[in-house]
Amino acid sequence: MLYYQLLPALLATLAVASPTPQNKTPAKSIQLLDGTSLTVSDAVKRAPKTIQLLDGTTMTVSPSVDDKRSLNEKREADKISSCGPKSGWTPVENHGLHLDQAMWGYRSAVAAFCSRAAYALNPDGTATPVVVAAGTRISYTVRWENDKPNLPDNERGHRVGLKGEQPGHIEFEVNNKRKSGDYTMQETSCISYLMNMADPNKSCYGSNNKDSKGGTWQMEDNHLTFHALPAADSDVNKPHDELRI
């Protein structure tokens, strides 16, 4: 018997042996820098990937970090759950000079992050807001007005500066701990959430020097969190939920 005569029978056998998923929701995907896409289901199993942004920089996508809580615990309100370290105090407004330009304060760095997160580059050249899939988080560092790779420092514009005109950076993270439901970045909401850490009436603000040490703003019973942690360039200070006030 010829092979082509066996093929229909073989395919029929495989179809019977392979169960067909019922009512399976299609996986969401995020366009990656290398031209591939990352699905929600893949996101919790694979190494961190990157999203290309319109300004030439990239944003990291990795599995979310979820705090395990008892089912009997009381639902948490939207609030600051933690502040950054004392070494991260950053003036809220622009200040000082670096390469003859004012150093960026907390407010300017927040605005830059939220603006950049609103413009993820698509394969067709259009730009749309970054989508944080359920079970994933995005991470991004703002150091300069222009963080595009391979630029000399004197062409990067304003520099993020910590207390005492210390050159530094702010590490941002949005953590979607939902079991289902993507979160689409919105520039104005992003700024509003992160500026809670610079609110004079809240715990992460320093009234004497009008500065902020950043921190974590949590929403939806801690299922959606926004982080901003300043650090000097010599420091390694990863955003996380465990750093309590």
LINKA-V961930 format. One line per field, one symbol per residue. phi: phi as a letter, one per 40 degrees, with the letter a starting at -180 (. if undefined). burial: 1 if it has 24 or more other ideal C-beta (glycine too) atoms within 12 Angstrom, else 0. A space follows every 50 residues. Layout:
phi: ???
burial: ???
This chain:
phi: .cccccddccccccccccccdbfccdccbbcbccgcbbcdccdcbbcdbb bccccgcbbcbaccbbccbcccccccccaccabccccbdbdcccafaafg bdcccdccccccccccccbcccdcgcbbdcbccdgbabbabbbbcbcdcg bcdcbcgcbcbcdgfcdaabcbabbccccahcbccbdccdcdcccdcbcd cbcccbccbfbbbgibbbbffgcabbbabcaccccbbccaccccc
burial: 00000000000000000000000000010111100011110111000111 11101011111111110000000000001111111001111101110100 00111111111111111111100000001111111111111111111000 00000111111110011111111111110001101000011011111110 001111000011111111100111111111110000101110000
